[in-house]
Amino acid sequence: MRYIIFSVVIVSLFQMFFWISHNNLVSLIEAPYKKVESFSYTPYYGYERKTLSSKQIENDLNLLLPITKKIRTYSSKDAKIILEASSKQILPMDLGIWLSGDYKENYIEIQRALRLLKTYPNSIKNIIVGNEVLLRKDLNKIELFAYINFLKEFTDKPISTAETWDIWEKVKDLTQHVDFITIHILPYWEKKPIENFDDFIVEKYSIIKNLFPNKKIYIGEIGWPSNGYNNDKAIPSLENQAKAIRGFVNLAKKNNWSYNIIEAFDQPWKGYEEGNIGQYWGIFDANRKLKFNLAGAIITNQYWFYQMMGAVFIGILLTFFGLRHKKLNLNHTLAYAIVAQGMGFGIVMALIYPFINYMNFGMWIMWGMGTFLMIPLVIITLAKANELFKSSLGTPPSRLVPIDLESKNIPFVSIHVPAYKEEPYVLEKTLRALSKLNYPNYEVLVIINNTPEEYYWKPIEELCKELGDKFVFMNIVCSGFKAGALNTALEQTNKKAEIIAVIDADYVVESPWLIDLVPLFDDPKVAIVQAPQDHRDGEESILKTAMNAEYAGFFDIGMVDRNEENAIVVHGTMVMVRLSAMLEVGGWGTDTIVEDSELGLRLFEAGYIAHYTNKRYGYGLLPDTFEAFKTQRHRWAYGAIQILKKHWRELKPSAKKLTPTQKKKFIAGWFFWLSDAMGPIMVVMNLIWVPVIVFVGVTIPTIPLTIPIITMFLVNLFHTFILYKIKVKASLKETFLSAIASMSLQLIIFKAVWDGFVKDGLPFKRTQKGGKAKKSKSPIIYEIILCLLLLISFFTLIFINKTNIIEIYVFATTIFIQSIPYISAITMRFLELYSIKHQR
């Protein structure tokens, strides 16, 4: 506990220092006076662009009154709503007339403007006919000139039109039709960093001034967004917005410029029109809260203290619950505490996303699902990190079975070998190896089940006679698949038997197996002794090398770690079980297709102890094909969900049968399956979002939908390549192949988990081994489809990201990472075809 407390304190202080020092309070140049000349204002709110009530509009204008002299509108419709809502003239306005390519609407707009000029002559100071009409190419210049000239016939108010500075430079005769020039200079949209803001404005203003020295120039739009995505080197932030506005007000006073700042209030509905950036140009947020004052220091994140405390608190909880009841040293504890605090930071940033961003319905759905899916990803990432640090930095394992056990007891062992349509030559090797065990007190029950064909069982019957009395041949018909066969075998087991040992029909065991491990049963609380699975045909092809390397990681890393907590996953080969304990908990269960793991969990719940050795005592055969490899993994994952559904009550905090550490190990184990299964779900979610980014320009909720995926990928990468080197003693080639094999199974695991929750009683499917499997023509068709969709999306996002938006690069990276499992599946299929070709 002292290591946990020390690490928590040190790492928490580091995170607190990060928050405190991360520019939350910023001193900037102050504006020379409290009022600016003008703000853009529209009478709408929300994503639906609903019209504000008269009272709300009046409140808005009263909010603006202390900080501005007038407002600018963009359409006569907006102006009408504002003027009719005001019981008295609060702020004068520049009347905008919205022009588009729809001539009918333009006529209505102009007629409405003329009525407003007649009704509210004292409220309107200037008229701006059209806003960036030539830039958008809604009208040609001749048409725009006509509209401006038409308005001049009905009013003596100063008239202009608003265009970006470069349009005035290109269309010089435009100035002949206006009383003053209204230019838009927006450095953000021209990809200028905030440091060049003032220089850029001076440069562009000077160009227009030099071209038209006798015309009054009005800067109709100037501003900077407080949030959203970067536009190349132009970074939106509250600090940069404050720098821009304060600096510009000083610049305008110095040069005696007339100007309008875009805009008064944030406009969430622009998220559909301008992407994530158009919503954040306001000096006030959408809730009418002033983002910063023109004088004094500004707080860039007013909730930083609460976020800091939340992140630190979550990090402390994750550290405490992740490390308690474990054997620790300082290095392990400190490394884990760093990761836990990082996870705490990530969780808080994901949770606060809706409070600092305007969220439409789609973003709420994506954020909600992404945040929900963060839960298992966090659990898995921390479990992997814990295993990594424990194995590489922590205390060495203390419960691995020593190789020099001795005992005066020689209990009778009944070895059960279930075989369903097993190739006779494969089973013969297994039985001949069992005949050479150097343990004196055992029998072998050869359980041929549900196999009527003489080809499979007749040679084995003869072999059992040859091998002697120790070998009992059984040819039975039973229900319940392998578990049913094993339960039937219990009825014919020698009455002297104290231990049941089980091996698969393709396993060739070494002679010391029983003599080395049986002494562990001298402890009456020991019910399980498990040796690892391994394979003798791993060098037969590169495909089998990849599969064998993938298996080895679990048995040399995961099982060793679980053994320290007395929480191993029991496997139905190379396992020994105390018969009395097995019968006490009900024997082999026939209600799952992973009877071995389910029996192990029942024995743990009954308070028994298991031991594991990572020394190899037996070698079986690998699946013949990639499809057989997938079939086997489907069975394991499907069975795991069956067990979860059956035993979930024993995993509740109030349940007493399992220890807290056992619960954590089993929960984490099931979450491994669930996290793999969620991969395709996250893929579909992100694929849905790609067209929104491409065609609408809205970026995703980055943290919950990208950062956990990238983090988990990196943790898995370090976990694999470091621990395979340290624990498995694998070469770089074997490690790489194991990673490909592991990742290639994502889609089949998804299917297995889905089947586990929605389908009951799927049959046991035997893994095809021994070179007799049928070759499938298209075992990866769905992986190919998803791979293509993801890679197309990845390259599309990179191609369209002309402005180097960081969020899009992060999202594209996530998309590519999500394609790796499907690339791996294609690679496994290629390795299979390559192996077939070179075996001919």
N, C-alpha and C positions, 0 to 999 in steps of 0.2 A: 504493500500500500504506500510505503514511503516513496518508492519510485514513481508511482502514479501521481501523488501529490506534488512532488518536485517537478515532474515533467509538465503537469497541468499548469502550474504557476509560471514556469519559464515560458512555455509556448503561448499561454494566454497573455502574458505581458508583451510578448513580441507582437501578437495580433493587435492588442490595444495601442501599442506604439505606432503600428501601421495606420490604424484609423486616425489617431490623433494628429499624426504628421502628414496626413494625405490631403492637404489643401482644403480643409473644410471651412476655414476662415481666411478670406483673401482680402488684402488691401489693394485697392485700385485707384487710379486717377479719379478725382471727383468732378462732377459737372459744375459749371460756374453758377448755375441758378437752378431753381427747383422745377421750373416749367419748361417743357419742350414746345416747339411750335405747333406740331400737329401729329395725330395718330390716325391710322386707318381703323375704321370701325364698321362692323356688320352686325345686324340685330338678330343673330341666330345662335343656337347652342346645340351641343350633343352631336352624335354620329348621324342622326337623322336630319340634321339641319333644321331643327324646329325653330319657329319664330318666338323670340322673347316676348313676354307680356309687356304692356305699357309700363307697369310698375318696375319690371326688371330693367327695361331700357332706361328709365329715369334714374334708377339706382346706378346703372353703369355710367351714365353721363355725370352724375354727381361724384362718382369715384374718379373720373378723369379730370374733372374741373380743377382740382388743386395742382395737377401736373402737366396740363396742356392748355393751349389757347384755342384750338379748334380740332375738328375731326375731318377725315376724308372718307367719302362713301364711293362705291363702285357702280351703283346702279340707281336709277330713279325709283325703282321698287323699294330698295333698301332705304333710300332717303325718305320716301313717303312714310314708311313704317316708323322711322325715327322721329320725323317731324310731327306726325299725328300723335305719337305717344307722349310727347313733351307738353306738359301743361303750360310751360313758359320756355322762353329761349334760354337753354342752359349753355350750350356751346354752338358757335357758328360752324358751318361746314363748307367744304368744297364738294360740290355736287358732281358725282360721277354718272355718266350715261353709258350703259353697257351696250356695246355693239358686237354683233356676230355675223355669221353668214346667212342668218335667217332674216330676210328683209321685213317680213311681217312683224316679227318681234321687235326689230329695230324701230319700226314706225310706232308701235305701242309704247316703247321705252321713251322715245322722244316726245310724244304727246303728253305722257305722264310728267316728264321733266318740265315741259312748258307750263303745265298746270301748277306745279310746285313753285316755279319761279313767280307765278302770278299770286299764289296764295301766301308764300313765305319769302317775300323779297328781302327782308332784313336778315334772314337766317342763312342765306346762301351767299358766299363771298366770291367763289370762282366756279367755273364749269369745266369739267374735264370730259371731253367727248371721246369715248373709246379708251380701252385699257389694253395696250400691247396687241392691238388689232393687226398691225402689219407684221409684228413678230410672229403671231400665230397664223398669219396669212388667211385670216377670215375674210378680209376685204382687201382690195387693191388700193393704191394710194389715191386714185381718182375718186373712188367711191367714198373714201374717208374724207377727202377734201370737200366733197359735196355735202356730207352730213355736217361738217364744221361750218361751212358757209351758210347752210340752211339755218342753223341755230343762231348765227350772228344776226340774222334778219329779225329775230324776235326778242333780243335782249341786249343790254349794254354791259352785262357782266363780263369780266375777263374770261376768255375761252382758250383752252389748250387741249391737247391730247397727250396721253401718257404712253411713252415707248422707252425701251431700254436705250442707253446712251449710244450704242452702235447703230441703231436704226436712224437716229437723228443725224448721225454722221453719214449714213448711206443715202438717206432720202432728204437731201438738203432743202428741196423746195417745200417741204412740210412746214418750215418756219414761216413761209409767206402767208399761211392761212390761220396762224394762231397769234394770240396776244402775248403769250409767254411760253417758254419751253418747259415741258414736264419730263424729266428724265428719271429713269430707274437705274440705280447703281447698287447692285447686290453682290458684293465680293464672294459671298458663300457660293452662289450659283456659278461663279466663274472660277471656282476651285482655288481661291486665294487663302493662304493661311491667315489666321487672325493677326499675326505680326505685321502683315502687309496691308491691313485694312485701310488705315488712313492714307497711306501712299497711293493705294489703288484708287481711292475716291478722288483725291486731288488730281491724279493723272487723268482720269476720265472726265472729270468736271472741266479741267483745263482744256481738253480737246474740244469740247462743245463750246466753251467760252471763247476760245480762239477762233472757231469757225463762225460764231454768231456773236460778235462783241456787243452788238446793240440790242440784243434780246435779253429780257429777264429770264433767268434760269431758276426753275423750281425743282428740287430733288424730290420727286413724288414718292419714291420708295427707297428706304435705307433701313437695314436691320441685320439681324443675325439670329439663327434658331438656338434655343436653349437645350434642345434634346434631338434625338434622331440619329441618322447615319451620317458618316463623314462623306464629303464630296471631294475625293482625292485628299489634298492637304488641308481642306477646310473642315475643321472639327467642331460640331455643335456641342455646346455645353453652356451651363448657366454662367460660369466664369467668363467664357468668351463672349457671350451675349452682353454681359455687363461691361466688359472691356470695349466692345464695339459701340454700344450706345453712349456710354460716358465719354469715350474718346471722340466720337463724332459730334456730340453736343459742344464739346470744347472747340473742335475744328470749325463747326458752323458759326460759333460766336466770333471766333478769330477772323473768319473770312466773310462774315456778314451774309451767310447763305440762308435762303428760305428752304424749308424741308418738311417732309412728312415721314414719320417712322412707321414701318410696318411691323407689328400692328398693336392695337390696344390689348386684345384678349386672344388667348389661344383658341384655335378653331378646329376641334376634333374631326368635324366632317371632312376636312381636307385630306384625311388619311386615305379616303377612297380616290381622291383626285391627284394628289401629289405624293402619295406614299407616306412613309413615317416622318418625313421632315416638315411637311406643310402645316402640321398641327401645332408647332412649337415656337412661332415667331412672336407671340404676345409678350408684352411687359407684365401682364397679369396672366395667371393660369386660367383654365376654364372654370374654376370655382371662384374666380374673382379675387384671388389672393395675389398681391404684388410680389413679384419674384425678387426684386432688389430695388433699393433706393438709389437715387442719383448721387448721394453722398454717403460717406462712411464705409466701413468694411462690410463685405457681404459673406453670408454663409452659403456655400455652394450645396450643402446637404444638411438641412436643418434637423433631420432625423438621424444623423450619423451616430449620435451617442446610443440611441436605442438599438440601432442596427448592430453597432459594435457589441453591446451587451448581449444581444440575442445570439450573435455569431459565437461569442466567447462561451456563453452558457451552453449552446448546442454542442460546441466542441468539447466542453468539459463532460457533458452527459455521454457523448459518443465515446470519449476516452475511458470514462469510468465503466460503462457497461461493456465496452469491448475488451477491457483488460482485467476486470476483477476476476478473482478465483483462478488466475493464471500464474504460472511460474515465470517471473520476469527478471530481466536485468535492465540497467539504465538505458543502454543503447536501443533495445527493443521498445521500451516504454516511450522514450523521447521521440523516436522516429514515428511511432504510431500516433502520438499526441499531435505531432505536426500535421499529419494527414487528417486527423479528426478535426483539428481547428480549421484546416482548409475546407473540409466538407461543411463545417458549420458556416463558414463564410459563403460558400456556394449556395447552401440551403436558404440563408437569409436573403441573398441577392435574388434568388428565384422567387421567394415569397413576396418580396417588395416590388417585383416587376409591375404588377397592375397599379401600384400606388404612385409610380413615377412615370408611367406611360399611359397614353389614352388607348383604351382597349375596345375594339369592336367585337361583334359576336364571334367571328372566326378566331380572333386572337384569344378570346376567353376560352374557347374550346381547346385550342392548341396549348395554351398555357396550362389549363386545368389538367389535361391529359398528360402533358409533359411533366408537370410537377408531381402528379400522382405516381407516374412511372419512375420518378426520381427515387422513391422510397426503396424499392428493391435494388436499384442500381447503387444507391449509397451503401446498403447493407452488403451487397456483393463486393463492392470496391473496398470497403473496410475489412471485410473478411479476407480478401486476397492480400491486402496490404499487411494485415496481421500475420497471415501465414508467411508472407515474404520476409517480414522483419524478424519473426520468430525463428525462421529457418536459417536466415543469413546473419542476423545480429544477436539473436536471443540465446537463451540457455539451451544446451544440446538436449535431445530427447532422453528421457530417463526410463521410459516404460517399454522400449523395444526389447524383445525377448533375447536374452543372452544365448550364446551358441554352446555353452558348456553345462547345460542343465543335467543334473543326475537325480535319480530317484530309485528307491528300492521297490516301489510299487510298479506293477506291470498290468494295468487294467486291460480288460478285453476291449478291443476296438473292432467295430463292425463298419467296414468300408462299403459305402453304397455308390454304385456306378450306374446311374440311369442312362438309358440309351434308346432313342427313338429314331429308327431308320438310319442308324449310324453305319457308315461304311465298315465292313468287317475288318479290313486290313488296318484301319485306324484304331478300332476298339481292341484288336489283337495286341498292338503295341502297348496300349494302356494296361491291359491285363498282365502281359508278360513283365512289365516293369513292376506292377504290384506284387507279383510272385517273388520278386527279389528283395522285398523290404527286409531290413535286418531287425525287425521287431518280432518277437516270438509269439505274441498272443493276439491274433487278429483273424478276421474272415473277410471275404469279399463277396458282396451280393451284386450280381450282374443283373440289372433290372431292365429287360427288354420289354418295352410297353407300347401297346397299340401298334404293333408292327407285325402284320400277318404274313408278310412276304418271307419265305424261307431263305431267300438270298441274304437277308440281313441277320437272321438269328441262328440258322442251322450251323454255320461254321463256328459261331461263338459257343453254342451248346457243346460241340465237340472239343473246343479249346478248354472249356471249364473242366471237362472230364480229364483232359490231359494234365491240367495244372494242379489237380488234386483236391483234397477235401476242403481246403480253405475256400474254395471257390464254389459259390452257390448260384446256379443258373435259374433265373426267373423269366418266364414269358407270360406276361399278364395283359389283361385289358382293363383299363380303369378310366375314371373321369378325373378332372382336376389337373390335367397336364402333368408337368414334372412333379409338382407337389403331391398330386394324387398317387403317382408312382412311388414316391418316397414314403408316403404314409402306408401304402400297401406293403412296402418292404419292411416297415417296422414290425408287421405282424409275423414275419418270418425271420426276424433278427434273432440271433443266438441269445438265449436268456441270460447268459453271463455278461453280455455287453454292457459296458458303462459309458462308452463313448461312441458316437456316430461320426464317422468321417465321410465326407462327400467330395467326389471329384467328377468333373465332366468326362464324357466318354472318350474325348480326344487327348486327355492329359497323360503325359509320361512322367511319373514321379520318380524322385531319387530315393535311394534306399534309406537315408537317415531321417526321412520325414517324421515318422512316428516316434522313433527313439529320441529324437531331439526335442520334440514339442509336447509329447504326452505328459512329461513330468509337471507341466504347468497345472494340470488338473489335480495335483496334490492339494491345492487350495480349494476347499469345497465351494467357495463363492465364484470360482472360475467356471463359466458355462460355455465360452467360445474361445477357440484359438484359430486364428486366421493367418494363412500364408498368402503371399501375393500371387496373382495370376501372371504368367509370362508365356512366351510363345517360342516355338522352335523353328518356325518357318519365316521369321522376320527378314531374312536375307534372300528370300525366294524372289522377291520383286521389290521395286522401289515403292509401289503402292503398299505392300505389306510392311516395309520398313517404316513408312509414315504412320500406319495404324499402330504398329507395335510401340513406336516412340510415344504416341499419344497415350496409350494405356500406361506406360511406365511412369509418366508424370504423376498420375493419380496414386499409384501404389508406393512411389518413393517420396512423394511430397504430401499429398492430401491425407492418405491413410496414416502416415507417421504422425502428422499433426493431430488428427482425430484420436489416435491411440493415446496421446498424452492426456486426453480428457475422458478416456474410457467411452468413446462414442464412435467406434469404427462402423463402417458400412459392411455388413456381412455379405460375402459373396458365396454363391452356391458351388464353388469348386475350391479345393485346397483349404477346406474349412473342417474343423472338428467341433462337435457340440456334445455337452454332457447330456446323456439320454434322459436322466431323471428330471433335469431342468426343462428339457424340451417337452416332456410329457406333462410336466407341471403347468406349462403355459399353453398347452393344447396342440402340440405337434406342428407339423408343417401346415401353414394356412393355404387353403385352396381358393380363397376369395381375392387373391391378387396373382399377377403373373411374375412377381418377384418375391417368391415365397421365402427366399433366403434372407433378404434384407428385412422383410416384415417379421420373420421369426427373431432375428437379432434385436429388433426394436422391442418386441415383447419381452425378451430376456432382460434387456436393460431396464424396462419398466418394472420387472420383477425383482430388481436389485442385484442382478448378477454382474460379474466382471468379464470383460473380454481382453484378450491379449493379441498383439499383432507382431509379426516379424517381417521385415522387408527382405530377408534372405529367401532366395528362390529355391523351392523344393519340387516344383513341377512345371512342365512346359506343354502347352496345348497348341492348337492350330488357330490361326487367324481367319477371319472371314475371307471367303474367296474373292468377293467383289466389293466394290464401293456400295452397291445397293444392299448387300448383305451386312456391311458395316452400318449402314443407316437403319436397317431393320433391327439390328441388335440394339442400337441406341434408342430407337423408338420404344422397344420393349422396356428398357431400363427407365426411361423418362416417364412413360405411361404408368409403369408400376410404381414409381415414386409418387405420382399424384394419387394413385389408389391408396397408398400407405398414408399420405397426408390426409385424405378424406376420412380414413378409418381411425387415425390416431391424433387428430388435431386437438382433441380435448386435453390430451396429456402434455401438450405444448403450452397451454395457458399458464400464466404466472402463478395461478392458484393451485395448479396440479402439483402433486407431490412425488409421483413415481419416478420421474427423471430429475437429475440434479440440474441446477441452473446452467452449468457449462455444457451438459449434454443437450439441453434444450437449444442453446445457442448454436451448437454444432449442427444439429439436425435441421433447425430452421434455416441456417445459412446454406446447408446442403440443398434443401428444397428451393431456396431462392436462387441457387445456381441454375437450376432447371428453369425457373420462372424468368430469370433475367435473359437467358438465351431465347426463351419463347417470346419475350417481348421485343426482341430484335426486329422481326418482321412487322410487328405492330408499329414500332417507331419508324420503320422504313416507309410504310404506307402513309403515316401521318406527314412525314417530311416530303414525300413525293406529291401529296395533295397540295402542299404549300408552295412547291416550286412554281407552278403557273401563276400564283398570286404575286410572287416576287417578280417574275418575268413580265407579266402583263399589267399588273396594278402598281408595282413598285413598293409594296408593303413588305418590310422585313419581318422576320419571325421573332417570337419571344426567345432571344438567343440563349440565355442561360439554361432554362429548363429543357430546351429541345436540342441543345448542342453540347454544352460543356460537360454534362454527365457522361454522354457517349464518348467524347474525346478523352475524358479523364479515365473512364473505365478501360478504354482501349490501351492507354499508356500504362496503366497499372498492370493490366494483363500482359502487356509486352515485357515490362520489367520482371514481372512474376515468372513468366515462362523462361526468359533467356538467362536470368540470374539463377533461379532455382534448378533449372535443368543442368546448368553447369556445376552447381554446388552439390545437389542431392542426387540427381540421376546420373551424373558423370557422362552426360551425352555430348556428342560432338556438335559443332555448330550446324552441320547438315541435318543431323537427327532432330535437333531442337527446332529448326526451321520447318522440317517435315511434320513434326508433331503439332506445331502451331497451325499449319494448313489443315491437317486432319481434324483437329479440334474445331476450328472455325467452320469447316465445311458442313457441320452437322446442324447449323442453326435452324434451318427451315424444318428439318425432320423433328427436331426437338419441339419446335412450335406446334407442329401437328400432333405430337405425342401428348403435350400438355393440354392442348385443346381437346383431344380425344379423351384424356383422363378426366376432364371436368364435364364433358357432355355425353360420353359413351361409357356404359358399364359392360363388363364382361367380354371385352375383346379377347380373341383366342391367343394362346401362346404361339408365337412364330419362331420356329427353330432357325438359328443362324446357320446359313449354308457354309460348310467348311469341307476341307479335304479334296478340293478340286472338282466337286460335282455340281457346283451352283450353276444355274442357268444365267446366261448373260442377258442383261436387259438392254434394250435398244435406246431407251431415253430415261435414265434414272434422274436426270437433272434438268428436265424441261422447265420447271418453275424457277429453279435457281438461275437459269439462263435468262428468262424473261425479266426477273427482278434485277439481275446484273445489268442488263442492257438499259433498263429504265433508269437505274441509278447512275450509270456512267454517262448516259445522254444528259441527265439532269446536271451532273457535275460539270461537264464541259460547257453546257449551256450557261450555267451560272458564272463560270469563269469568263466566258466570251462576252456576256452582256455587261459585265462589271467594269465598264469603261472608266468609272470614277473611283475605282479601288475602294469600294465600301467594305470596311473591315468585317461587318456582320455577314455580308454575303460570302466573303472568303471563308469565314468560320463555318458558315452553313455548308458551303461547298466541300470543305474539308470533312465535315460530319457525313455528308452524303457519300463521299469517297470511302470513308472508314466503314460506312454501312454496306458498301459494295464488296468489301474484302471477304466476308464469309461466302458470298456467292461466287466470287472469283476463285476462292479456295475449293469450292465444290466442283467447279469446272476444271480446276487443276487436278483434283483427285481423279476425276473421270479421264482426263488426259493421261495421267500416270497409269491408270488401269489399262487404257488402250495401248499405251506404249509397252507395258509389261506383256500384254497378250501378243503383240506383234513380235517381240523379241524372244518369246518362249516357243514360237513356231519353228 
